[in-house]
Amino acid sequence: MSEHAKTPAAKGGGAKASKPGGQKGILEAKGITKVFGSGEIEIKVLKGVNMHLNGGELTLMMGPSGSGKTTLLSILGCILSPTGGELLINGSSTKGLGAEGLADLRRKQVGFVFQSYHLFPTLTAVENVMLALDVRGSGVDNAVAEAENALKSVGLAHRINAYPKKLSGGEKQRVAIARALAGSPSVILADEPTAALDSENGSAVMALLSEVAKDPRRAVLAVTHDHRTLSYADRIIHIEDGRIVDSHKTEHSATEGRKSHAVI
């Protein structure tokens, strides 16, 4: 069953949408479509996606290859513009925004965690995080302290000055999470965050994302094929053939408590 918004749509100017149970709707996608090509080579990748992400929730998105997960994640992260429909992040609409407008919204509101970490090998852990703060326009005076605090929050106080080649896979992903958190974006999007990790480190990364998602001012979405991640989710969304076919809360949703923080 497709997921449809149950509350009035948030308007521009920073209005905040609310969800039942007092949760804040951080992100809302309404009727999102995406078409590549035209004429005989037209490919409809997304076919009217309706979904929302709530503050204080870790949501998993699952689906087979070719279902539209990556394209949808790119639209939710303001990397791609939808062909049709509307995306709202903290009340700000992407409708009518060009590349610069999308980039500005992305810098202010979205943090990314990638499967392959995407750390700069010539920069230390703290410098990698500081780079994200620079992109988001944070002041230089506060950048070092903010970056160090972000790394401390993911348990890497002792690895602040380490270069990526000296970090384990789990530590690299924790640096990536710290970088995503730097500047306090309202949405964290993770693309297969456990795919390059063994079972122990993958579980620890999911436990960390679960902790990150407890902040009611932040929504976390992870795209995954890894069924070991299911126990950490508050909500699970299934996408097939460009449509949301199911969306449901889990038994241990945000209001009922989640697994405790694990250390990698």
Secondary structure, 3 states (H helix, E strand, C coil): CCCCCCCCCCCCCCCCEECHHHCEEEEEEEEEEEEECCHHHCEEEEEEEEEEEECCEEEEEECCCCCCHHHHHHHHCCCCCCCEEEEEECCEECCCCCHHHHHHHHHHHEEEECCCCCCCCCCCHHHHHHHHHHHCCCCHHHHHHHHHHHHHHCCCHHHCCCCHHHCCHHHHHHHHHHHHHCCCCCEEEEECCCCCCCHHHHHHHHHHHHHHCCCCCCEEEEECCCHHHHHHCCEEEEEECCEEEEEEECCCCCCCCCCCCCCC
